[in-house]
Every structure is written in structure tokens, then in C-alpha cells.
């Protein structure tokens, strides 16, 4: 599609030197503008096995992190329940905490 048509349809905003994808545009791309974040604690002996399973989940991104939790999943809000149901069956998952974004600040 031409940029003008994308702008006229409301998928992007343009200006002098920038192109910004709108919430409507993100939705078409399958990216939630207000995702959910799932923090996961995994048993040290089961980490590799658990990571092999969670990469199959319907998530946008997965990060291994250092700290109180071992991984963070970024999930479309509409798919949060599905991801949590699947996590319940992954061996080694000790704890999960879910947070839903209200709106982006920046």
C-alpha cells in the first residue's frame, strides 16, 4: 500500500520526518498496543525444558531475565488467558505474575 492510503485509512500517522503506526495499524499487524506481561519463576533444574515449551506459546516476545523472576512473556491482552492456561501445564513453573498495560506513556 502507498503511505498516503495507509494514512488516509488510519493505519499510520505521518509528519515531517516521522511515520508512526497507530493502534489500528498495530492491530492489523497482530501487535497489541496494550500488552500483558507475564513474569515467570522456573525451577532451576527445569529451566531449559520449560523454555523449550514456552517458545511454542502465542506470545509476542519472551525474555530471560536476572532477578526474582526467570522470564518475562509479552502477550497480546486477548491471548493472556490462553497463555496462562498453557503455562499451568509446563513442568518446573513455580510462580507467575501477570500485569496488563493500561496505556503507553512513551
C-alpha positions as CSV (number, residue, x, y, z in Angstrom):
1,X,0.0,0.0,0.0
2,X,1.1,3.5,-0.6
3,X,1.8,5.6,2.5
4,X,-0.9,8.1,1.7
5,X,-3.5,5.4,1.6
6,X,-2.3,3.9,4.9
7,X,-2.5,7.4,6.4
8,X,-6.0,8.0,5.0
9,X,-7.2,4.6,6.3
10,X,-5.9,5.5,9.8
11,X,-3.1,2.8,9.9
12,X,-0.3,5.3,10.3
13,X,0.4,9.0,11.1
14,X,3.0,10.9,9.2
15,X,4.7,14.2,9.6
16,X,7.9,15.9,8.8
17,X,10.5,13.2,9.3
18,X,8.4,10.5,11.0
19,X,6.0,7.7,10.4
20,X,4.0,6.5,13.4
21,X,2.0,3.2,13.4
22,X,-1.4,3.8,15.0
23,X,-3.3,1.4,17.3
24,X,-5.4,0.4,14.3
25,X,-2.2,-0.3,12.4
26,X,-0.8,-2.3,15.2
27,X,-4.0,-4.4,15.4
28,X,-3.7,-5.3,11.7
29,X,-0.1,-6.4,12.3
30,X,-1.2,-8.5,15.2
31,X,0.5,-6.4,17.8
32,X,-1.4,-5.3,20.9
33,X,-0.8,-1.6,21.8
34,X,-1.5,-2.5,25.4
35,X,0.0,-5.9,26.0
36,X,0.1,-8.1,29.1
37,X,3.3,-9.0,30.8
38,X,3.7,-12.4,32.5
39,X,6.6,-12.8,34.9
40,X,7.6,-16.5,35.4
41,X,9.7,-18.2,38.1
42,X,11.1,-21.5,37.0
43,X,12.7,-24.3,39.0
44,X,16.5,-24.2,38.2
45,X,16.5,-27.9,37.3
46,X,13.7,-27.5,34.8
47,X,14.6,-24.2,33.1
48,X,15.8,-25.5,29.8
49,X,12.8,-27.8,29.5
50,X,10.4,-25.0,30.4
51,X,11.9,-22.6,28.0
52,X,11.6,-25.1,25.1
53,X,7.8,-25.3,25.9
54,X,7.1,-21.6,26.3
55,X,8.6,-20.6,23.0
56,X,5.7,-22.5,21.4
57,X,3.1,-20.3,23.1
58,X,1.1,-17.5,21.5
59,X,3.3,-14.6,22.7
60,X,4.9,-11.6,21.1
61,X,8.2,-11.8,22.9
62,X,10.0,-13.8,25.6
63,X,12.9,-12.6,27.6
64,X,15.2,-14.4,30.0
65,X,15.9,-12.1,32.9
66,X,18.0,-12.0,36.0
67,X,16.4,-11.2,39.3
68,X,13.4,-12.5,41.3
69,X,11.9,-14.0,38.1
70,X,13.4,-16.0,35.3
71,X,11.5,-15.0,32.2
72,X,9.0,-12.3,31.0
73,X,6.4,-13.0,28.4
74,X,4.9,-10.2,26.4
75,X,1.4,-11.4,25.4
76,X,-1.4,-9.8,23.5
77,X,-4.1,-9.0,26.1
78,X,-6.6,-11.1,24.2
79,X,-4.3,-14.1,24.4
80,X,-3.4,-13.8,28.1
81,X,-5.9,-16.4,29.3
82,X,-4.7,-18.9,26.7
83,X,-1.0,-18.3,27.7
84,X,-1.8,-18.7,31.4
85,X,-3.7,-21.9,30.8
86,X,-0.8,-23.4,28.8
87,X,1.7,-22.3,31.5
88,X,-0.2,-24.3,34.1
89,X,0.9,-27.5,32.3
90,X,4.6,-26.6,32.0
91,X,6.8,-28.7,34.3
92,X,9.0,-26.5,36.5
93,X,6.9,-23.3,36.6
94,X,6.9,-22.3,40.2
95,X,5.1,-19.0,40.0
96,X,3.6,-16.5,37.6
97,X,2.6,-12.9,38.0
98,X,0.5,-11.1,35.3
99,X,0.3,-7.4,34.6
100,X,-1.9,-5.8,31.9
101,X,-0.7,-2.5,30.4
102,X,-3.3,0.3,30.6
103,X,-1.7,2.7,28.1
104,X,1.8,3.5,26.9
105,X,3.5,6.5,28.4
106,X,6.2,6.9,25.8
